[in-house]
Amino acid sequence: MIDVNEEKPFSFSTISKRHPIHPSVPTLWRWALHGLQGIQLETVKIGGRRYTSFEAIDRFSARLTGLRSPEGPNASVRRQQEMARAAEQTEAVFGGRARPQTCPKQEEPALVPITGRRTGGTP
């Protein structure tokens, strides 16, 4: 719940313009009324209009991110096992080494001049 004494409420159109992710106004309404993956965006209704805050958007994003992590509250046991297995495989492949950040550059094929008689055109 948004505490209007602690957080400044903004209209959905203002949030859409000023927040770094620029969610559209219909997206904010959908998040507020229906939610996403069972999580709803916190809003407050003042004088018949609905408002939210930048902090509420950040909390909403953090809760969704928490769902996607292996330790997330709604991560199934199977998903947690898959994530653990993937981490073990990554550790087995890379060990304690740093993981490569870029693909190694492949050698370019050598250009071999074509010899022979030209047909047509000027030499």
N, C-alpha and C positions, 0 to 999 in steps of 0.2 A: 504494500500500500504506500502510496506517495504521501509523504508528510510535507504539506505546503509551507510549513514553518522552516523546514530544513532544505527543501529542494524547490527550485523555481519552476512552476508549471508553464509549458509552452503548448501552443496549438499544434495539431498534427502538421499543418502546412509549414510552420516555422521549423519544427523538428526536421521535416523533409528537406528543407533548404540548408539548414545549418549543421546537421550531424554529419560526421565524416563519411558514413556509409550511404547517405542520401536515400533512405527508404521512401518509397512513394506513399502518398496519403492513403490510397486504398490498401496498401500493404500494412500500414500502421493500424488501420481500422480492422483488418483481418486478424492481426496479431492481438489486438485488444479484445475483440468480440469472440473469436474462435480459438485463438492461440495457435501454437505450432508445437507439434509433438507433445501435446498435453500441457504446455506452459503458456500462460497468457501474459501479455504486456500489461504492466501496472498502469492504470489511468485514474484520474480523478474527474468527477463531474462537478463543474462550477457553473451555476446559472444556466443549466440546460446544455452546456457545451462540454465536450470531453477534452481533457488535456493530459499530457504526459511530460516526463522530464528526461533530460539527457542521462541522468543517473539511472532512471528506470530502463531506458534502452540498454545501457551497459549491463545492468543486472540481468535483463532478459537474455542478452547475448551470452553472458557468463553461465547462466543456467543451461542454455542450449549447448554450450561448449562442454560443460560438465557431463551432459548426457552422452557425448561422443567419446569421452575419455574412457579407458578401460576400467577405471575405478568409479565411473559415473553411477548414479543411483539406479538408473534403469538399464544398465548394460546387462545383458543376459549372461548366464554362466557360460554358455557356448561362446559368446563374443569375447568374454574375458579370457577364456582358454585359447581362442584364436589369436588374440593380441599377445598373450604370453608366449605362445609357440612362435609367432613372427619375431618377437624380441629375441628369443633364444636362437633362432636361425640367423638373425642379423648379427648377433654376438659371435656365433660360430664362424660366420663368413669373414667378418671384419676384425674379430678379436678386440683387443684394446686399442687398435689403430684408429686413427681418425678416418672417417668415411670420405671418399673422394667427393668433392663438390662439383666437379665438372667432368665431362666425358673426356677420355684421352683423345688427343688429336690423331686421326688416322693419316697414314702416309698417302700422299697424292700419287696417282700413277704417273710414271715417267712418260714424257711426251717423246714419241719416236717419230722422226721425220719419215715421211712417205717418199720414196724415191721412185722414179719412173717417168714415163713420158706423159706430158700434159696433153689433154685433148681440148681444143677450142680455146678461145681467148688469146690474150697476148702474154708472152713469157715474162 
